[in-house]
Amino acid sequence: MSAQPPPGPWPAPHEDRAAGFAPTPGWCAREVEQELPGLRLLTAQVDIAREGSLTGQSPADVQGRLRELSNRFRGAAAVAVRSEPVPSAYRIFFRHIGLDPEVVRTPIEAAVLERMIKGGFLSGGLLEDVLLIALIDTGVPVWALDAERVDGPLGIRASAAGERLGRSPDAPVLPAGRLVIADASTPLAILFGELASGHAPQARSRRLALFAVQVAGVPELYAEEALWSCASSLQSS
């Protein structure tokens, strides 16, 4: 689809912060590139420097940032999110792949709706909070896998008939043609959907494979900034 998101304000990423950070482009199957121009995967390997559990209570600086973001997204600001350029680009992409964004909400809209229902962006543990902050700051969603359970570089392709989501014995079977994030041999996540349970980060995981999904109309700098935000927070000691 060639449509571009409408003009409008959105917090610009910090170019100076991300200047020395270089994510690795993921691969994309040729047929997917042809069908969905502009779809791109960016990845980054991160060693965890924060002490404690990834699923445990977030440190004060992370919780403070969540409170700041909760105050930013109130009332009209939260309602207007869908019309901003980056969120709008994801809405367009969802429609292009057959998802109704009014039913299956884009990550940023789902997060803001949750904020409105619960009265704030509530802490869900260190890793969950770090991913949420990056999403709210940039509009670009980031996911994390346990790097020790990833075989080779990540990319985007369609699933084959009979493939499973992950390498666990009880991994669910995927329908043919589902867009997935895969490593060298196996689908590890559904595009904009669930992660393979056997490959998700655990409380004591010390190395993560982060990936951000960029679509047409979203500047690369925003995706890089989202990954940088997660990496810098997890590497802070």
Legacy VTK file of the C-alpha trace (Angstrom):
# vtk DataFile Version 3.0
C-alpha trace
ASCII
DATASET POLYDATA
POINTS 237 float
0.000 0.000 0.000
1.425 3.384 -0.969
-0.668 5.511 1.395
1.347 7.544 3.867
0.272 8.424 7.399
-1.235 11.867 7.872
1.011 14.689 9.079
0.993 15.464 12.769
3.199 15.840 15.836
4.986 12.936 17.458
7.933 13.060 19.854
11.110 12.987 17.768
13.751 10.425 18.733
17.022 11.686 20.159
19.512 11.507 17.289
22.493 12.157 19.543
21.540 9.313 21.888
21.251 6.717 19.166
24.225 7.946 17.134
26.609 5.223 18.321
24.014 2.465 18.405
23.816 0.224 15.336
21.066 -2.411 15.286
21.379 -5.315 12.864
18.846 -5.511 10.013
16.921 -8.775 10.033
16.351 -10.755 6.859
13.031 -10.851 5.029
11.762 -13.515 2.637
11.616 -12.232 -0.938
7.899 -12.905 -1.356
7.173 -10.974 1.834
9.289 -8.023 0.659
7.409 -7.963 -2.628
3.993 -8.150 -0.977
4.752 -5.760 1.894
7.299 -3.130 0.823
8.551 -1.143 3.774
8.249 -3.998 6.259
11.579 -4.311 8.053
13.025 -6.030 11.086
15.755 -4.492 13.220
17.499 -6.563 15.896
19.969 -6.059 18.736
21.733 -8.408 21.151
21.784 -7.088 24.708
23.679 -8.309 27.760
21.744 -7.529 30.935
23.661 -5.415 33.444
20.755 -4.642 35.761
20.783 -6.772 38.883
17.823 -8.904 39.858
15.054 -10.578 37.948
13.758 -9.442 34.562
10.248 -10.164 35.840
10.819 -8.595 39.264
10.121 -5.093 40.494
11.529 -2.325 38.334
14.077 0.065 39.832
13.032 3.580 40.805
14.232 5.243 37.583
12.136 2.937 35.396
9.026 3.334 37.550
9.528 7.087 37.538
9.596 7.117 33.747
6.325 5.175 33.646
4.716 7.797 35.868
5.942 10.583 33.587
4.480 8.849 30.547
1.198 8.229 32.373
0.898 11.966 32.960
1.655 12.720 29.314
-1.062 10.443 27.941
-4.251 11.731 29.509
-7.657 12.462 28.030
-7.453 14.055 24.609
-3.785 13.170 24.134
-4.563 9.482 24.548
-7.570 9.627 22.236
-5.543 11.417 19.538
-2.778 8.790 19.425
-4.211 6.895 16.461
-4.003 9.963 14.230
-0.293 10.579 14.895
2.042 9.656 12.012
3.786 6.604 13.504
0.701 4.962 15.063
-1.218 5.719 11.868
1.414 3.859 9.823
0.860 0.722 11.908
-2.924 1.037 11.491
-2.459 1.184 7.711
-0.180 -1.857 7.805
-2.627 -3.852 9.925
-5.362 -3.250 7.365
-3.003 -4.230 4.561
-2.369 -7.664 6.140
-6.049 -8.232 6.871
-6.246 -7.122 10.505
-8.919 -4.644 11.575
-7.159 -2.216 13.970
-10.510 -1.541 15.611
-10.600 -5.206 16.663
-6.915 -6.210 16.824
-5.350 -3.047 18.184
-1.877 -1.918 17.195
0.667 -2.168 20.037
0.716 1.557 20.789
-3.079 1.854 20.795
-3.430 -1.219 22.992
-0.962 0.240 25.496
-2.680 3.627 25.614
-6.115 2.014 25.991
-4.738 -0.006 28.903
-3.474 3.224 30.453
-6.933 4.773 30.202
-8.631 1.752 31.741
-6.172 1.338 34.608
-5.461 5.008 35.232
-1.785 4.805 34.314
0.978 2.734 32.791
1.334 0.189 35.578
4.567 -1.668 36.217
4.662 -5.286 35.076
8.296 -6.060 35.892
11.613 -4.767 34.593
11.595 -6.169 31.058
7.922 -5.507 30.442
8.341 -1.920 31.654
11.409 -1.266 29.509
9.620 -2.521 26.387
6.551 -0.435 27.238
8.577 2.752 27.721
10.241 2.300 24.330
6.838 1.774 22.686
5.248 4.820 24.279
8.262 7.045 23.566
8.589 6.144 19.879
5.391 4.384 18.794
7.522 1.437 17.590
6.951 -1.959 19.257
9.904 -4.007 20.527
9.897 -7.653 21.612
12.513 -9.734 23.413
13.642 -13.345 23.088
16.126 -15.300 25.193
19.242 -15.019 23.014
20.491 -18.406 24.220
17.456 -20.021 22.585
17.798 -18.296 19.214
19.544 -20.111 16.365
21.079 -17.601 13.980
19.805 -14.223 12.749
16.125 -13.287 12.949
13.935 -12.486 9.980
10.390 -12.330 8.657
8.782 -15.018 6.536
5.548 -16.962 6.097
5.094 -20.181 8.041
4.991 -23.515 6.227
2.260 -26.089 6.727
2.819 -28.095 9.899
5.438 -25.776 11.389
5.310 -25.124 15.112
5.739 -21.904 17.050
9.047 -22.675 18.728
11.009 -25.828 19.423
9.200 -26.973 22.565
7.566 -30.436 22.319
4.166 -28.886 23.029
4.582 -25.880 20.723
1.356 -25.060 18.846
1.081 -25.823 15.129
0.869 -22.777 12.870
-1.345 -22.456 9.805
0.471 -22.162 6.491
1.123 -18.596 5.384
1.147 -16.919 8.808
3.703 -14.112 8.975
6.266 -14.969 11.623
9.572 -13.875 13.108
11.912 -16.837 12.645
15.506 -17.786 13.278
17.495 -20.078 10.977
15.142 -23.013 11.495
11.982 -22.188 13.455
9.250 -19.552 13.878
9.767 -17.891 17.268
6.985 -15.299 17.207
3.896 -14.399 15.241
4.260 -10.996 13.587
2.664 -8.536 16.038
1.556 -11.532 18.097
2.646 -14.057 20.675
6.150 -15.307 21.322
7.033 -19.000 21.401
6.770 -19.881 25.088
10.010 -21.855 25.135
11.962 -18.905 23.739
10.629 -16.000 25.795
13.034 -14.444 28.302
13.048 -15.989 31.762
13.466 -14.190 35.060
17.216 -14.885 35.112
17.971 -14.586 31.410
21.185 -12.612 31.000
21.307 -12.073 27.223
18.383 -10.984 25.066
17.660 -10.798 21.353
15.559 -7.668 20.877
13.642 -7.003 17.674
11.598 -4.054 16.432
9.134 -4.205 13.537
9.214 -1.196 11.222
6.531 -0.642 8.567
6.135 1.736 5.628
5.814 5.316 6.821
7.857 4.803 10.004
11.328 6.414 9.858
14.187 4.020 10.587
15.453 6.375 13.279
12.340 5.685 15.348
12.905 1.931 15.231
16.567 2.388 16.124
15.622 4.661 19.012
13.128 2.102 20.349
15.822 -0.583 20.404
18.374 1.819 21.876
15.953 2.768 24.645
15.514 -0.872 25.653
19.207 -1.702 25.386
20.371 1.295 27.391
17.846 0.653 30.170
18.773 -3.015 30.458
22.491 -2.315 30.353
22.355 0.343 33.069
23.839 -0.849 36.338
LINES 1 238
237 0 1 2 3 4 5 6 7 8 9 10 11 12 13 14 15 16 17 18 19 20 21 22 23 24 25 26 27 28 29 30 31 32 33 34 35 36 37 38 39 40 41 42 43 44 45 46 47 48 49 50 51 52 53 54 55 56 57 58 59 60 61 62 63 64 65 66 67 68 69 70 71 72 73 74 75 76 77 78 79 80 81 82 83 84 85 86 87 88 89 90 91 92 93 94 95 96 97 98 99 100 101 102 103 104 105 106 107 108 109 110 111 112 113 114 115 116 117 118 119 120 121 122 123 124 125 126 127 128 129 130 131 132 133 134 135 136 137 138 139 140 141 142 143 144 145 146 147 148 149 150 151 152 153 154 155 156 157 158 159 160 161 162 163 164 165 166 167 168 169 170 171 172 173 174 175 176 177 178 179 180 181 182 183 184 185 186 187 188 189 190 191 192 193 194 195 196 197 198 199 200 201 202 203 204 205 206 207 208 209 210 211 212 213 214 215 216 217 218 219 220 221 222 223 224 225 226 227 228 229 230 231 232 233 234 235 236
